[in-house]
Amino acid sequence: MSETLEQVTIQKLVHGGQGLAELADGRKVFVWNALPGETVGIRVIKNKRSYCEAIAEEIITASSERAEPQEENYLATSPWQMMAYDAENRYKKAIITELFEHEKVSLPSVSDVVAPAGEWHYRNKMEYSFWGDDDGLHLALYRRGSHGKQIVTGSRLALPAIDAAANAVAAELSRLGARAGDLKTVIVRCNQKGEAVAALFTKLDGFKKLELPSELKGLRVYHSNPKSPASVPTKLLYELGDVTLQDELLGQVFTYDADSFFQVGIPIFEKALGRIKEHITEPTITDMYAGVGSIGLSIASQHVDLIELDPATAAMARLNAENSGLSVTVIEASSEKALDMITGEQPVIFDPPRAGLHDKVVDRVLETLPPKVVYLSCNPATQARDLAKLQEKYEIKFFEIYNFFPHTPHIETLAILGLKR
C-alpha cells in the first residue's frame, strides 16, 4: 500500500460523487470508491492545506449497498458502479435535498428519482484517447487520480454502435501506422438507429487520409492545437462521408452532427421534455441555451426564439427550425448578450452549462418577469444558487430529479417556476 494510506470512516456522499470523511489531522477528505458507513484505507491523490481528495484502495468494512463494478477502469468514467442501482437513485435524491436546503430553496414535494429502465449501454456519445504499443494502436481512458492511461475496448455505458465505431477508427489508424503521441482523442456519437459518426483530433497540421470504416457514416479529422490538452478544433483537415445524424424527440425529427451538442441519453431526456410540455402550454416561448433546438422546437406550438452561442450548433438549430413547421428566430449569441429576448410576454427556458446562469440573466428575469421559467440543469449546485435568487419573485411549481447518467454521480434536475401571487 501507498505511504499515504490512512483508515477513515465515510460519513455521507456529497455532490460530486465522493464520500466525506475526516483525517486524523482534522482535515476533510473526499474519497472515491467509498459508501456511507464504510471504513476504508485511502490513497491521497490531491493534498491541500484544508482538505484532501483520495481513492479507497482497501474496503475494510463494506456497506450492504456495495456492488461489484462491471469494469476495471470504472473510476475513470462511472465511479458509482460500485453501488447498487436502487441505492444510487436514493443517494442522488438525498444529495439534491441537502443542496437545496443549504441554499434555502423551497421545493415542492419531490418524488423519487426518474431513472431509465436500462442502467447500461445508454450513452450515445463517448470520447476515447489512444495508447500505442508493439501490437498497434488501442483505445484508452485516463486513470482517475493519475496522468496514466489504461487500454480499453469500450465502455459498458456506451451504446454498442459507439464502441464498434471507436474500435474501427483505432484499427484503421493502426493500419496506417499512426502514432498515439500524434493523436488526442476520438469523439464518437450515434443515433437510436445505431448509425455512428466521429471526430478525430490530431496534434498534426496534416494527416494521412483514412479510409472510412463501414461502422461509420461519417468522419471529420481535425488538427487540434498540441499546446492545449482539450480536443478542440483548430482546423478541419478533411471530412469523409456524411457526419450528420437524426433522432426523434416527441415525434419530431432533429438533425445534429459530429460536433454539435445533443443529449447523451435520448429516452430519459424525452421524459423531461414531456414534463416541460405538460406545464408550458403557451404557443410562443424563448429558449436561451438552445443547442440544436431540441427543447424549444419540441415544446412550442407556434413560435420560438432560439438563442445559441456556438456557430456550428446554431447552424443545426436553423436546419431543424426549417423542418419544424414553426415560426422560428435563431439568434447566434450568448445568453448574457441576448438579454432583450427575455421579456414578460412569454415563458423562458434555460438549459445552461455547468456554470449555471450568468448574473445578468438572473437580473433580467427579475426585471422583466416572464410568466413562467423552465430551468433544466446538469449541475444542481449552480441551479440551487440561481433559484435562491429567483425566489424573490418566483416559486417552484414543479421539481423533478433525473438520473440521466446511471452509475455516475451526475444528476439532472428540472424546475418549473411561476410568479408569486
DOKE-33043 format. One record per residue (C-alpha): z, x, y; residue number from 1; residue in three letters. Coordinates in Angstrom, 1 decimal. Layout:
N
- up, east, north, seq, type
- Z, X, Y, NUM, Ala
...
END
This chain:
421
- up, east, north, seq, type
- 0.0, 0.0, 0.0, 1, Met
- -0.5, 1.0, 3.6, 2, Ser
- 2.3, 2.7, 5.5, 3, Glu
- 2.4, -0.2, 7.9, 4, Thr
- 3.3, -2.6, 5.1, 5, Leu
- 6.2, -4.8, 6.0, 6, Glu
- 7.6, -8.1, 4.5, 7, Gln
- 7.6, -11.2, 6.7, 8, Val
- 8.1, -14.9, 6.1, 9, Thr
- 5.5, -17.3, 7.6, 10, Ile
- 6.8, -20.0, 9.9, 11, Gln
- 3.7, -22.0, 10.6, 12, Lys
- -0.1, -21.9, 11.1, 13, Leu
- -1.3, -21.5, 14.7, 14, Val
- -4.6, -22.4, 16.4, 15, His
- -6.9, -19.6, 15.4, 16, Gly
- -6.0, -19.7, 11.7, 17, Gly
- -3.3, -17.2, 11.3, 18, Gln
- 0.3, -17.6, 10.0, 19, Gly
- 3.0, -16.9, 12.6, 20, Leu
- 5.9, -14.7, 11.6, 21, Ala
- 8.3, -12.2, 13.2, 22, Glu
- 8.5, -8.5, 12.6, 23, Leu
- 11.8, -6.5, 12.2, 24, Ala
- 11.4, -5.3, 15.8, 25, Asp
- 11.3, -8.9, 17.1, 26, Gly
- 7.6, -9.0, 17.9, 27, Arg
- 5.5, -11.9, 16.8, 28, Lys
- 2.9, -11.2, 14.2, 29, Val
- -0.2, -13.3, 13.4, 30, Phe
- -1.1, -13.0, 9.8, 31, Val
- -4.4, -13.8, 8.0, 32, Trp
- -4.2, -14.9, 4.3, 33, Asn
- -0.8, -16.5, 4.7, 34, Ala
- 0.6, -20.0, 4.5, 35, Leu
- 3.8, -21.6, 5.9, 36, Pro
- 6.9, -20.7, 3.8, 37, Gly
- 5.3, -17.7, 2.1, 38, Glu
- 6.9, -14.3, 2.1, 39, Thr
- 4.1, -11.7, 2.3, 40, Val
- 3.6, -8.0, 2.6, 41, Gly
- 1.3, -7.3, 5.5, 42, Ile
- -1.1, -4.6, 6.7, 43, Arg
- -1.3, -4.4, 10.5, 44, Val
- -4.8, -4.4, 11.9, 45, Ile
- -4.0, -4.7, 15.6, 46, Lys
- -0.9, -3.3, 17.2, 47, Asn
- 0.0, -4.4, 20.7, 48, Lys
- 3.2, -4.0, 22.7, 49, Arg
- 4.2, -7.6, 22.5, 50, Ser
- 2.6, -8.8, 19.2, 51, Tyr
- 0.6, -7.7, 16.2, 52, Cys
- -2.2, -9.0, 14.0, 53, Glu
- -2.1, -8.4, 10.3, 54, Ala
- -3.5, -9.3, 6.9, 55, Ile
- -1.3, -10.3, 4.0, 56, Ala
- -2.0, -7.8, 1.3, 57, Glu
- 0.7, -9.0, -1.1, 58, Glu
- 1.8, -12.5, -1.7, 59, Ile
- 5.5, -12.2, -2.7, 60, Ile
- 6.4, -15.9, -2.6, 61, Thr
- 3.4, -18.1, -2.8, 62, Ala
- 3.1, -21.6, -1.3, 63, Ser
- 2.2, -24.5, -3.7, 64, Ser
- -0.7, -25.2, -1.4, 65, Glu
- -2.3, -21.8, -2.1, 66, Arg
- -5.7, -21.9, -3.9, 67, Ala
- -7.8, -19.2, -5.5, 68, Glu
- -10.5, -18.1, -3.0, 69, Pro
- -14.1, -18.6, -4.2, 70, Gln
- -15.4, -15.4, -2.7, 71, Glu
- -14.2, -11.8, -2.5, 72, Glu
- -15.2, -11.5, 1.2, 73, Asn
- -13.7, -14.9, 2.2, 74, Tyr
- -11.6, -13.4, 5.1, 75, Leu
- -14.8, -12.5, 6.9, 76, Ala
- -16.4, -16.0, 7.0, 77, Thr
- -13.9, -18.6, 5.8, 78, Ser
- -10.3, -17.3, 5.7, 79, Pro
- -8.9, -20.7, 4.7, 80, Trp
- -10.5, -20.6, 1.3, 81, Gln
- -7.0, -19.6, 0.1, 82, Met
- -5.6, -23.1, 0.6, 83, Met
- -6.2, -26.5, -1.0, 84, Ala
- -8.7, -28.7, 0.9, 85, Tyr
- -6.3, -31.6, 1.5, 86, Asp
- -3.7, -29.1, 2.9, 87, Ala
- -6.4, -27.7, 5.2, 88, Glu
- -7.0, -31.1, 6.8, 89, Asn
- -3.3, -31.8, 7.2, 90, Arg
- -2.7, -28.4, 8.9, 91, Tyr
- -5.7, -29.0, 11.2, 92, Lys
- -4.1, -32.3, 12.3, 93, Lys
- -0.7, -30.6, 12.8, 94, Ala
- -2.3, -27.8, 14.9, 95, Ile
- -4.1, -30.3, 17.2, 96, Ile
- -0.9, -32.4, 17.6, 97, Thr
- 1.0, -29.3, 18.7, 98, Glu
- -1.7, -28.1, 21.1, 99, Leu
- -1.9, -31.4, 22.9, 100, Phe
- 1.8, -31.8, 23.1, 101, Glu
- 2.1, -28.3, 24.6, 102, His
- -0.4, -29.3, 27.3, 103, Glu
- 1.5, -32.7, 27.8, 104, Lys
- -1.7, -34.6, 27.0, 105, Val
- -1.0, -38.2, 25.9, 106, Ser
- -3.1, -39.0, 22.7, 107, Leu
- -3.6, -42.5, 21.3, 108, Pro
- -2.8, -42.9, 17.6, 109, Ser
- -4.6, -40.1, 15.8, 110, Val
- -6.0, -40.9, 12.3, 111, Ser
- -6.4, -38.3, 9.5, 112, Asp
- -9.0, -35.6, 10.0, 113, Val
- -12.6, -36.8, 9.4, 114, Val
- -13.9, -34.4, 6.8, 115, Ala
- -17.2, -34.1, 4.9, 116, Pro
- -17.2, -35.1, 1.2, 117, Ala
- -18.7, -31.7, 0.3, 118, Gly
- -16.5, -28.8, 1.1, 119, Glu
- -19.0, -26.2, 0.1, 120, Trp
- -22.7, -25.5, 0.9, 121, His
- -22.7, -27.3, 4.2, 122, Tyr
- -23.9, -24.7, 6.8, 123, Arg
- -27.5, -24.9, 7.9, 124, Asn
- -27.2, -21.6, 9.7, 125, Lys
- -25.9, -18.1, 8.8, 126, Met
- -26.1, -14.6, 10.2, 127, Glu
- -26.1, -11.6, 7.9, 128, Tyr
- -26.0, -7.9, 8.6, 129, Ser
- -27.6, -5.2, 6.3, 130, Phe
- -26.5, -2.4, 4.1, 131, Trp
- -28.7, 0.3, 2.7, 132, Gly
- -28.2, 2.5, -0.4, 133, Asp
- -30.2, 4.1, -3.2, 134, Asp
- -31.0, 0.6, -4.6, 135, Asp
- -32.6, -0.5, -1.3, 136, Gly
- -31.6, -2.9, 1.4, 137, Leu
- -28.9, -5.6, 0.9, 138, His
- -27.4, -8.4, 2.9, 139, Leu
- -23.9, -7.6, 4.2, 140, Ala
- -21.0, -9.0, 6.1, 141, Leu
- -18.3, -7.2, 8.1, 142, Tyr
- -14.8, -7.0, 6.6, 143, Arg
- -12.1, -8.6, 8.7, 144, Arg
- -9.9, -6.0, 10.3, 145, Gly
- -12.3, -3.1, 10.0, 146, Ser
- -15.7, -1.9, 11.1, 147, His
- -16.8, -1.6, 7.5, 148, Gly
- -19.3, -3.8, 5.7, 149, Lys
- -19.4, -5.5, 2.3, 150, Gln
- -22.6, -6.2, 0.3, 151, Ile
- -23.1, -9.9, -0.4, 152, Val
- -25.7, -12.1, -2.0, 153, Thr
- -25.0, -15.1, 0.1, 154, Gly
- -22.2, -17.5, 1.1, 155, Ser
- -20.5, -20.4, -0.6, 156, Arg
- -20.6, -22.1, 2.8, 157, Leu
- -24.4, -22.0, 3.2, 158, Ala
- -27.0, -24.5, 2.0, 159, Leu
- -28.9, -22.9, -0.9, 160, Pro
- -32.1, -22.6, 1.2, 161, Ala
- -30.3, -20.3, 3.7, 162, Ile
- -29.3, -17.7, 1.1, 163, Asp
- -32.7, -17.9, -0.7, 164, Ala
- -34.4, -17.1, 2.6, 165, Ala
- -32.0, -14.4, 3.7, 166, Ala
- -32.4, -12.6, 0.4, 167, Asn
- -36.1, -12.9, 0.6, 168, Ala
- -36.1, -11.2, 4.0, 169, Val
- -33.9, -8.4, 2.7, 170, Ala
- -36.2, -7.9, -0.3, 171, Ala
- -39.3, -7.7, 2.0, 172, Glu
- -37.5, -5.2, 4.3, 173, Leu
- -36.6, -3.2, 1.2, 174, Ser
- -40.2, -3.2, 0.0, 175, Arg
- -41.3, -1.8, 3.4, 176, Leu
- -38.6, 0.9, 3.3, 177, Gly
- -36.8, -0.4, 6.3, 178, Ala
- -33.6, 1.4, 7.2, 179, Arg
- -30.3, -0.5, 7.6, 180, Ala
- -29.5, 1.6, 10.6, 181, Gly
- -32.6, 0.3, 12.4, 182, Asp
- -31.5, -3.3, 11.9, 183, Leu
- -28.9, -5.5, 13.5, 184, Lys
- -28.9, -8.9, 11.7, 185, Thr
- -31.0, -11.8, 10.4, 186, Val
- -30.2, -15.3, 11.5, 187, Ile
- -31.4, -18.0, 9.1, 188, Val
- -31.4, -21.7, 9.6, 189, Arg
- -32.7, -24.6, 7.5, 190, Cys
- -33.1, -28.4, 7.8, 191, Asn
- -31.8, -31.0, 5.5, 192, Gln
- -35.1, -30.9, 3.5, 193, Lys
- -34.5, -27.2, 2.7, 194, Gly
- -37.1, -25.7, 5.0, 195, Glu
- -36.0, -22.4, 6.4, 196, Ala
- -36.8, -20.2, 9.5, 197, Val
- -35.3, -16.9, 10.6, 198, Ala
- -35.0, -14.5, 13.4, 199, Ala
- -34.7, -10.8, 12.6, 200, Leu
- -33.2, -8.4, 15.1, 201, Phe
- -34.1, -4.7, 15.1, 202, Thr
- -33.0, -1.8, 17.3, 203, Lys
- -36.6, -0.5, 17.3, 204, Leu
- -39.0, -1.5, 20.0, 205, Asp
- -41.8, -1.6, 17.4, 206, Gly
- -41.5, -2.7, 13.8, 207, Phe
- -43.7, -2.8, 10.7, 208, Lys
- -45.5, -6.1, 10.0, 209, Lys
- -43.7, -8.0, 7.4, 210, Leu
- -45.3, -10.5, 5.0, 211, Glu
- -43.8, -13.9, 5.4, 212, Leu
- -41.8, -14.7, 2.2, 213, Pro
- -42.6, -18.0, 0.6, 214, Ser
- -38.9, -19.0, 1.1, 215, Glu
- -39.5, -19.1, 4.9, 216, Leu
- -41.5, -21.5, 7.0, 217, Lys
- -41.5, -19.0, 9.9, 218, Gly
- -40.0, -15.7, 11.2, 219, Leu
- -39.5, -14.1, 14.5, 220, Arg
- -38.9, -10.4, 14.8, 221, Val
- -37.1, -9.3, 17.9, 222, Tyr
- -36.3, -5.9, 19.5, 223, His
- -32.6, -6.1, 20.5, 224, Ser
- -31.0, -3.5, 22.8, 225, Asn
- -29.3, -1.0, 20.5, 226, Pro
- -26.6, -0.3, 23.1, 227, Lys
- -25.4, -3.9, 22.6, 228, Ser
- -23.7, -4.9, 19.3, 229, Pro
- -24.9, -8.5, 19.8, 230, Ala
- -28.1, -9.8, 18.2, 231, Ser
- -29.7, -11.0, 21.5, 232, Val
- -33.5, -10.9, 22.0, 233, Pro
- -34.7, -8.1, 24.3, 234, Thr
- -38.4, -8.6, 23.4, 235, Lys
- -40.3, -10.6, 20.9, 236, Leu
- -42.2, -8.2, 18.7, 237, Leu
- -44.2, -10.7, 16.7, 238, Tyr
- -43.9, -14.1, 15.0, 239, Glu
- -45.1, -15.3, 11.6, 240, Leu
- -45.7, -18.9, 10.5, 241, Gly
- -44.0, -21.9, 12.2, 242, Asp
- -40.4, -21.3, 13.4, 243, Val
- -39.7, -24.9, 14.2, 244, Thr
- -37.7, -27.3, 12.1, 245, Leu
- -36.9, -31.0, 12.3, 246, Gln
- -33.9, -33.1, 11.3, 247, Asp
- -32.9, -36.7, 11.9, 248, Glu
- -29.8, -37.9, 13.7, 249, Leu
- -29.0, -41.6, 13.7, 250, Leu
- -32.6, -42.2, 12.7, 251, Gly
- -34.2, -40.2, 15.5, 252, Gln
- -36.2, -37.0, 14.8, 253, Val
- -35.2, -33.8, 16.6, 254, Phe
- -37.2, -30.6, 16.8, 255, Thr
- -35.5, -27.2, 17.2, 256, Tyr
- -36.5, -23.6, 16.5, 257, Asp
- -35.0, -20.4, 15.2, 258, Ala
- -33.3, -19.6, 18.5, 259, Asp
- -32.2, -23.0, 20.0, 260, Ser
- -28.8, -24.5, 19.4, 261, Phe
- -28.4, -27.2, 16.8, 262, Phe
- -25.4, -28.4, 15.0, 263, Gln
- -24.4, -26.5, 11.9, 264, Val
- -23.3, -29.4, 9.7, 265, Gly
- -25.5, -32.5, 10.1, 266, Ile
- -23.7, -35.2, 8.1, 267, Pro
- -20.3, -34.7, 9.8, 268, Ile
- -22.0, -34.4, 13.2, 269, Phe
- -23.7, -37.8, 12.6, 270, Glu
- -20.2, -39.3, 12.1, 271, Lys
- -19.1, -38.1, 15.5, 272, Ala
- -22.4, -39.3, 17.1, 273, Leu
- -21.7, -42.7, 15.5, 274, Gly
- -18.3, -42.8, 17.1, 275, Arg
- -19.7, -41.9, 20.5, 276, Ile
- -22.3, -44.6, 20.2, 277, Lys
- -19.7, -47.2, 19.4, 278, Glu
- -17.9, -46.5, 22.7, 279, His
- -20.8, -45.7, 25.1, 280, Ile
- -23.0, -48.8, 25.3, 281, Thr
- -24.2, -48.2, 28.9, 282, Glu
- -28.1, -47.8, 28.9, 283, Pro
- -28.0, -44.7, 31.2, 284, Thr
- -25.9, -41.6, 30.6, 285, Ile
- -25.6, -37.9, 31.7, 286, Thr
- -25.4, -35.1, 29.1, 287, Asp
- -24.1, -32.0, 30.8, 288, Met
- -24.3, -29.4, 27.9, 289, Tyr
- -27.3, -31.0, 26.3, 290, Ala
- -28.7, -28.4, 23.9, 291, Gly
- -31.9, -29.8, 22.4, 292, Val
- -30.7, -33.3, 23.5, 293, Gly
- -29.0, -34.2, 20.2, 294, Ser
- -26.2, -36.2, 21.7, 295, Ile
- -27.8, -37.7, 24.9, 296, Gly
- -31.0, -38.8, 23.2, 297, Leu
- -29.1, -40.3, 20.3, 298, Ser
- -26.8, -42.3, 22.5, 299, Ile
- -28.8, -43.5, 25.5, 300, Ala
- -30.8, -46.7, 25.2, 301, Ser
- -32.9, -46.5, 28.5, 302, Gln
- -32.4, -43.2, 30.5, 303, His
- -30.6, -39.9, 30.0, 304, Val
- -30.2, -36.9, 32.2, 305, Asp
- -30.1, -33.7, 30.1, 306, Leu
- -28.7, -30.5, 31.6, 307, Ile
- -29.2, -27.3, 29.7, 308, Glu
- -29.0, -23.7, 30.8, 309, Leu
- -30.9, -21.8, 28.1, 310, Asp
- -34.7, -21.9, 28.7, 311, Pro
- -35.7, -21.9, 25.0, 312, Ala
- -33.3, -24.7, 24.2, 313, Thr
- -34.3, -26.7, 27.3, 314, Ala
- -37.9, -26.4, 26.1, 315, Ala
- -36.9, -28.0, 22.8, 316, Met
- -35.0, -30.7, 24.8, 317, Ala
- -38.2, -31.5, 26.7, 318, Arg
- -40.1, -31.8, 23.4, 319, Leu
- -37.5, -34.1, 22.0, 320, Asn
- -37.5, -36.2, 25.2, 321, Ala
- -41.2, -36.8, 24.9, 322, Glu
- -40.8, -38.2, 21.4, 323, Asn
- -37.7, -40.3, 22.1, 324, Ser
- -39.2, -43.3, 23.8, 325, Gly
- -36.6, -43.0, 26.6, 326, Leu
- -36.8, -42.2, 30.3, 327, Ser
- -35.5, -38.6, 30.4, 328, Val
- -34.9, -36.0, 33.0, 329, Thr
- -34.3, -32.4, 31.8, 330, Val
- -32.7, -30.0, 34.2, 331, Ile
- -32.6, -26.3, 33.4, 332, Glu
- -29.3, -25.2, 34.9, 333, Ala
- -25.7, -24.5, 34.2, 334, Ser
- -23.3, -27.5, 34.4, 335, Ser
- -21.5, -26.0, 37.4, 336, Glu
- -24.8, -25.6, 39.2, 337, Lys
- -25.8, -29.2, 38.4, 338, Ala
- -22.7, -31.0, 39.8, 339, Leu
- -24.8, -33.6, 41.6, 340, Asp
- -25.7, -35.0, 38.2, 341, Met
- -22.1, -36.1, 37.7, 342, Ile
- -21.7, -39.4, 39.6, 343, Thr
- -19.6, -42.5, 39.5, 344, Gly
- -22.6, -44.6, 38.3, 345, Glu
- -22.9, -43.6, 34.6, 346, Gln
- -20.9, -42.1, 31.7, 347, Pro
- -21.0, -38.4, 31.3, 348, Val
- -21.0, -36.4, 28.1, 349, Ile
- -19.6, -32.9, 27.7, 350, Phe
- -20.0, -30.7, 24.6, 351, Asp
- -19.2, -27.3, 26.2, 352, Pro
- -19.0, -23.8, 24.7, 353, Pro
- -15.6, -22.5, 23.6, 354, Arg
- -14.6, -21.6, 27.2, 355, Ala
- -14.4, -25.4, 28.0, 356, Gly
- -15.3, -26.9, 31.3, 357, Leu
- -15.7, -24.9, 34.5, 358, His
- -13.1, -25.8, 37.1, 359, Asp
- -15.9, -27.0, 39.4, 360, Lys
- -17.0, -29.5, 36.7, 361, Val
- -13.5, -30.9, 36.3, 362, Val
- -13.1, -31.2, 40.1, 363, Asp
- -16.4, -33.0, 40.3, 364, Arg
- -15.4, -35.5, 37.7, 365, Val
- -12.1, -36.3, 39.5, 366, Leu
- -14.0, -36.6, 42.8, 367, Glu
- -16.8, -38.9, 41.6, 368, Thr
- -15.0, -40.8, 38.8, 369, Leu
- -17.7, -41.5, 36.2, 370, Pro
- -16.7, -44.8, 34.4, 371, Pro
- -16.4, -43.0, 31.0, 372, Lys
- -16.2, -39.4, 29.9, 373, Val
- -17.1, -38.2, 26.4, 374, Val
- -15.7, -34.7, 25.5, 375, Tyr
- -16.7, -33.2, 22.2, 376, Leu
- -15.0, -29.8, 21.8, 377, Ser
- -15.4, -26.8, 19.5, 378, Cys
- -12.2, -25.4, 21.0, 379, Asn
- -9.3, -27.9, 21.2, 380, Pro
- -7.2, -25.4, 23.2, 381, Ala
- -9.5, -25.5, 26.2, 382, Thr
- -10.2, -29.2, 25.7, 383, Gln
- -6.4, -29.9, 25.9, 384, Ala
- -6.3, -27.8, 29.1, 385, Arg
- -9.1, -29.7, 30.7, 386, Asp
- -7.8, -33.1, 29.6, 387, Leu
- -4.4, -32.3, 31.1, 388, Ala
- -6.2, -32.1, 34.5, 389, Lys
- -8.4, -35.2, 33.9, 390, Leu
- -5.3, -37.2, 33.1, 391, Gln
- -4.7, -37.6, 36.8, 392, Glu
- -7.4, -40.3, 36.9, 393, Lys
- -8.3, -40.9, 33.2, 394, Tyr
- -6.6, -42.0, 30.0, 395, Glu
- -7.8, -41.2, 26.5, 396, Ile
- -9.1, -44.4, 24.9, 397, Lys
- -10.2, -42.8, 21.6, 398, Phe
- -9.5, -39.5, 19.9, 399, Phe
- -10.6, -38.1, 16.6, 400, Glu
- -10.4, -34.8, 14.7, 401, Ile
- -13.3, -33.5, 12.7, 402, Tyr
- -13.5, -30.8, 10.0, 403, Asn
- -17.0, -29.6, 10.9, 404, Phe
- -16.3, -26.2, 9.1, 405, Phe
- -14.4, -26.6, 5.8, 406, Pro
- -12.4, -23.5, 4.6, 407, His
- -12.3, -22.1, 8.2, 408, Thr
- -9.7, -22.6, 10.9, 409, Pro
- -12.3, -24.1, 13.3, 410, His
- -11.6, -27.7, 14.5, 411, Ile
- -13.8, -30.1, 16.5, 412, Glu
- -12.2, -32.9, 18.5, 413, Thr
- -13.7, -35.9, 20.2, 414, Leu
- -12.0, -37.5, 23.2, 415, Ala
- -13.4, -40.6, 25.0, 416, Ile
- -11.9, -41.2, 28.4, 417, Leu
- -11.8, -44.3, 30.6, 418, Gly
- -10.4, -44.7, 34.1, 419, Leu
- -6.8, -45.6, 34.5, 420, Lys
- -6.3, -49.2, 35.7, 421, Arg
END
